[in-house]
Amino acid sequence: MERKLNFLESFSATGTDGASYKVLVYEHMARDESVADGVDHWESTGELEYRLSSGEQLEVHRDGAMRIARSGVQLNRAAAEQTLH
């Protein structure tokens, strides 16, 4: 199965180290082989991937908490960009 990443959004976050970070969010897409019309068809797998703009992987927990995998720095989304529920 062929897969690719589809860019969804980016936002600013502040780390517990006091630094500002840019977070990029991607969704994993899989090629839909069931349609053979000569056009590429892609479907979301439901899996999201969070990375810093530098390429470092982020761990995201169910409660929305984010942590830089390599360093353990916790990130908080910038208040002005948080979604209201």
N, C-alpha and C positions, 0 to 999 in steps of 0.2 A: 504494500500500500504506500503510495507516494504521499508525502506530507509537506506542508509549508507553513510559515508563520504569516499572519495577517495583522498589521498594526491597527490597534484600536484607539489608544489615547496616550497622552503623556501628562504628567503633573509634577509639581514641586513638592518636596518633602524635606523636613528638617530631621537630622539625626541626633541621637543622644550625645554625640561628640560635638554638637554645635554647628556642624557643617550643613550646607544646603545641597540637595541632590535632585537630579531630574530622573523621574521614574518613567519607564516605557512599558506599556502593557500590550501584549500580543495574544491572539487566539491561535490555537493549533487548528489547521485545516487539513482535511484528507480528500484526495481526489475521489470523486464519485465515478466508479468504473461502470455503473449500471446504465449510464447514458452514453450511447455511442453515436453522437451526431457531429463529430469533428470539432466540437468546441469543448474546452476544458470546463468541467463542473467541479466545484469544491464545496464541501460541507464542513461546518464547525464540528470538532470532536468534543466540544464542551470544556476543553482544557485551556486554562489561561497561563501565561508565562509573564513574570514580572522581572525586569532587568533595569539596572542603572544605565544611564546614557554611556557610561564607560564600558558596558558589557557585563558587569558583574551580576551574578544571579541573586535574586532576592527570595527569601522564604516568606510566604504569606500564610497566615493562620486563619482558621475559620472565623475568628472574631475580627479579622481585618488587620491585625497587627503585622507589621512588616519588619524584617531583619535582614541585614546584609549577611549572606551565608558565610563568607570568608572571615569577616571581622567581628560579627555578632552585634554590630551597631543597630539599635532599634530606630526605625523611621516613623515619623508622623506626617501624614498628608497636611499640606499647608491649609490653614483654617478657611481661607477665602475660597478654596477650591473643593471643599467637602460637599458632598451631595446631601441635600435635606431629604428626610423621609417623611 
